[in-house]
Amino acid sequence: MFEPWVTIVGLGEDGLSGLSDASRSALAEAEIIFGGPRHLELVGAGGKGQPWPVPFSTAPVMAARGRKVAVLASGDPFWFGAGGSLMRDLASEDWVSYPAPSCFALAANQLGWKLEDTLCLGLHAAPFERLMPVLSAGVRVLCTLRDGRAPAKLAEWLIHNGQGEARVHVMTRLGGPAQRITVETASNLTNPTEEGVPVLVAIEAANPGLPQASGLADAYFANDGQITKRPIRALTLSALAPRPGELLWDIGGGSGSISAEWCLAARGARAITFEPRAERVENIAENARRFGLSHRMAPVLGRAPNVLDGQPLPDVVFIGGGGGRDLLKYLRKTLPSGTRLVANGVTLETETLLMQAHSEMGGHLMKVEIAEAAPLGRMRGWERARPVIQWSVTL
């Protein structure tokens, strides 16, 4: 039996009065109490209080190992709170947690929203672009924000991204005597909220957002013309078969459209996008930012296979450009069994290479020919795109 030396205490705006007996006992017995200045004030930590360092770090907690330590967190410590950060360095016998209702639970109970049908996001330390893939008519989102100036900035973002009619509830100091809730459409929300207070915003989207099927319109992506076109992209995403948490190597990324849709398709999916041209790497980074994917989609400047050395091994590889015999040889030698590989080609040389690879290794080989209606004099005719050959295989 081990006695925990760290107690994580979930705290609400009602301070000590809202805590359980176990939480109050832990605070009374603690030699050091870590938390934000507002939290320390709410519990009257006095000389035992130690504010979190800026930038945030759990190192001071770890340095106090062997002493009785309490850590204050807002509401539920494991809902976008300090609990998850502490787990990187604590063993199961080191800690115990006493949660309070999260701000999301408090907001849902104010609004009468079913929490299981509501998206919950932490945007206090993340860009508003994380909303891009999820906002659509009828969608409800609860999100934490950094400070009192953030709601007006969020309203600007919503207007710029076609959600000016969204209904926005700005909620401060939830669960405490100074609780305040204001409601406006995004287009009318201009006044900053009181600074230095916890802010949560509830959004009811009014207009359609991004389609959820693979194959977004090409216009969504920053590109110089080097982009896997929408119909071929949809077929390619189907062959890549994204699954939660998987890592994609996108070789010859172009605009990064394949990587972006890969990350959008599955929860926690990640992509490393390799591109030899610097101006296209900039487009890839811009597309990652637009879709709120910069934390899961990393552009890398360089030409494969040399640039692949030292990279974390993928679950799936897509070759969209620059594929050759040397690259296939490298991948066969380097990738573990079970890795999925999809390659597209439009040149005769690439077609020959993929046909030979299919003959040697099996898998699935197909040729796609697409034509679209286009003006032809005073009438219309079919304008054919270059045929695309696609080979997919599991190594």
N, C-alpha and C positions, 0 to 999 in steps of 0.2 A: 504494500500500500504506500502510495506517495501522496504527500500533501501539496496541492498546487501552490506556487509562489506568486502567480499572476491571476488576478480576478478582473475579468472584463465586465464592466457595469454599463448596461444600456440606460441612457438618461433622457428624460423628456423635458419639455419647457416648464413643467411643474416642479422641477428640482427634487429635493429630498422627499417631499410629501408624496410623490408618485412612485417611490422606490419600494421594493419588497424589503422585508426584515433582513434577508440574506445580503442584499446589496448594501443596506445601511451598515450592517455589521462589518462587511468587507472594507468599507470606507473608514470605519472607526478604527479597525485593526491595522490598516495599511501604514507603512512607513513612508511611502512615496505615492502620490496620486498624479498620474499623467493625464493630460487632456488639453483641449483648447481653452483659452482664457475665459470664454463665456461659460464653459462647462465647470471649470474650477470655481468660478464665482457662484454658480447655481448650487453647488454642494458645500460651499464654505470651506474649501480645502485649506485655506490659510497657508502656514509655513510648509505643510506637506506637499503643496501643489507644485507641479513642474510642467510648464507649457511645452507642447510639442515644438521641436525645432522647425525653422523655416529655412530651406525646403523640408517638407515632412520626412521624418526618418524614425524608425523604431529602434535605432541603435541605443538611445538612452535607456530604454526598457531592458534590453539585453544586458547592458552594463550593470544593471541592478540585480542580476541573478543572485539568488540566495537571500534576498530581503523580501518582505511582504509588500507587494506592489499592486495597486489598483489602476486600471486604465478606463477612462471615461469615453464612451462613444455615444453618438446620437441614436436613440431608439434601439433598433436591432443591430448589434455590432457586426452581423454577417450579412446585412443588406447594404452594400456599398459603404461599409464602415471599416473601422480599424482592425476588426477581427481577422479578416482575410490577410491583411499585411503581416500581422503578428504570427500567423500560422507558418510562415516560411522559416521561422527560427525556433519555434516552440514544439516540444514533444507533447504527446497527449496527456502525460501526467503532470505537465507544467502549469496547466491553466484550467480555469472554470469560467463559464460565462452566464450572466444573469441578464437576459434581454428585457427591453421594454418595447411597447408598440413602435413600429417603424413609422417614419413620416409618411410613407406610402399608405400604411394601414390607417393612420389618422386622417389623411386626405380622403381616402375612399369612404371612410365612415362619415365625413362631412358632406361629401357629394352624393352619397348613395350609389357609388359605382361598385360593381362586382370586381373585386381585385383580380380574380382569375381571368377576367376578360380584358384587363387593362395592362398596357405595356408600361414597365417601370425602368427608367433610365437614370443613370448618374451623370449629369452634364455639368457638375461643379468643377470637374477637371478634364472635360472632354469637349470637342467642338460641336456646335449645333448641327453640323452635317451628319452626325449620327442619326438624326431624325429623317434624313432624306429617304432611306429605304423603307421606312415604316409608316410615314404619314399618308393617309388617304381618307376619303370621305367616310365618316362614321367611326374612324379609329380614335380611341381615347388613350392618351399618354400622360403619365405622371413623371416628372423629371425634376431632380434637384439642380439648383443653380448656384453659382459661385457667390454672388452678393446682390445687393439691392439694385445695382445698375444693370444687371443681366436681363431682367424681364423686358426692358425697352429694347435692348439689343436683340433679344430673341424675337420680339415682334418685328423688327426690321428684317431679320432673316426669313421669317414666315412670309412676310409680304413679298420679298424678293423671289421666293420659291413657290409662289402661287397659292399661298394659304392665308391671304389677308383677311378672309372671312372666318378664319378659325376662331372659336370661342376660347378665351384664355382666362383661367382662374389663377390669380397670383395669391399665394398663401404664405403668410409669415407667422413665425412663433406658434406653430400648430401645437395644440394640447396645453397651452399655458394661458394665464390670465390676460396676456396682451395679444392673443391670437387675432389676426386680421385677414380677411379674404375680400378681394376685389375681383370683379368680372368685367371683361371688355372683349370686343373683337380685336384681333391682332392689329388691324388698321387704326384702331382708336387708342391703343395702348402706347402712350408716349412718356408718361411721367415715371421717373425712377422711384423705386421702393426705398424705404429706410435702409441705410447702409449698415453693415455689421450685424445683420440678423439672418437667421436661417431662412432660406427662400425655397419654396417648392412651387412649381407651376403645373397646372392641369390643362391639357390641350384637347379640345374636341375639334378634329380636322373637319373641314367642310367640303373640300374639293378633291378630286382624284389625284393620286400620287403616282409613283413609279409602277408600271406593270410588274406583276410577280412572275411571269413566265420568262424563260431565257429568250434572248434575242431582242434586246432593247434597240430602239431606233438609233441609227448611227449618230444622229445629231446630239445625243446626250454626251458624247465623248469628244474631248479635245483630241484632234488628230491632224496629220498633214496629208491625209489620203491613204496612208498605210494603216489600214484597219481591216480586221476580219469582218466582212459585211454581215448584216443582220441575219439573213437566212442561214448562211454557213456557220455563223456563231452559235445559233440555236442548235444546229446539228452537232457542232463540236462539243458544246456543253453537255448534250445528251450522251455523247461518247465518253466524255471525261467523268461523268457520273459523280458529281460532288457529294461528299458525305461530311457530317459534322467533324470539325477539328482536323481535317486532312490538310496536308501541305502540297501545293502545286509548284512545280518548276515550269514557268512559261518562258520558253526559249525562243528568242526573236520576237519580243513582245509587241513591237510596233507602238500602238497607242495604249496597250494594256487592257483593251476591252475584254479579252478572255479572262484575264486575272480578276478584273472588277466583277464580272458576272459570276465567276467561280466563287468569290468571297460572299457575294450577295445570296448565292443559292443555298448555302448551308451554314448553320450556326457555328461560329468559331473557325470556319475554313480560312486558310492563310495561303498567300502566294508570294513567291519570289519571281520577279519579272526581269529577265536578262535581255538587254538591248545594247547593241554596239554603237548606236548613234546618240550623242549627248542631247540633241534637241528632242529626240523622241523620249529619252528618259525623263525630260522635263514634262512632256505630255502625260507620261505614265503617272508621275507624281501628282500632277494636277487632277487627273481622273480619280486617283485614290482619295485626294482631298474632297472632291465634289461629292463623292458617295459616302463620305465619312469612314473610309477604309484605311486611312494612313497607318493605323495601328496593326493592320493585318496584311497589308500589301506593300512589299518593299521593292522598289526598282533598283537594279544593279547595272552599272555601266560596264560593258565588256562583251567579248565574243566567245561563244561556246565552241569547244569544250573547256578551254583554258580557264574561263571565269567561274566554272563550276567547282573547281577544287576548293575544299574547305567549307562548302556550304552544307547546311543540314540536309540530310537525305530526304527526298520527297516521298509521298504516297503515290503521286501521279505526275507524269511529265507530259507537257504539250510542246510539240515542235511546230511553230507557226512560220518560221523563216530561218534561213541559214542552215538548214539541215544538210548533212553530208555523211559520207561513209565513216569518216573519222569520228563524228559525233555519235553515230549509232554504235560504233565499236566501243567508245568510251562508256556509253550508257549501259551496254550489255555487261561490261566488265565491272562497273561501279555500283549499279542499282541492285538492291536485294530482291530476292524472289518474291513475287506478289505485287511488285510495282506495276501500275497501269501506265501505258504509253499510247499517246495519240499523236499522229503526225499528219499535217495537211501539206499539200504541194500543188503548184500550178504549172511548173516548168516540166518539159519533157525529161530533163535530167533527174529531177526529183521523183517524177512518176516512175521512171525506170528503177531508181533506188528503192522506192517503197514496194514496188512489185517484186523485186528480188528479196527484200526483207520478209515480205509475206510468204514467199515461196520457202524461205529457210526457217522461219519462226512461227508461221501460222498466224492466227488472229483473224481479223475481219478487214476486208479491203472493199472499198466502194468508190465509185466516181459519181460526182454530183454535177449536173448541168442545169443551170437556171437561166431563164429568159424573162425579161420584164417588158411590159408595153412601153413604147416610146414613140415620139412623133416620127413620121415617115412621109415627108412631103406634106400634103394636105390631110393625110390620113395617119394611121398608126401601124406600127409593126413590132415584131419581137426583137428586142436587143439582147443578144446573148452575152452573158459573162463568160470569162475563161472557165473551162471545166476545172473542178477541184477534185483531186484524189485524196482519200482519207484512209489511213491505215491505223487500226487500233489493236492492241495486243496486251496481254498480261504476262510479264516476264516470269 
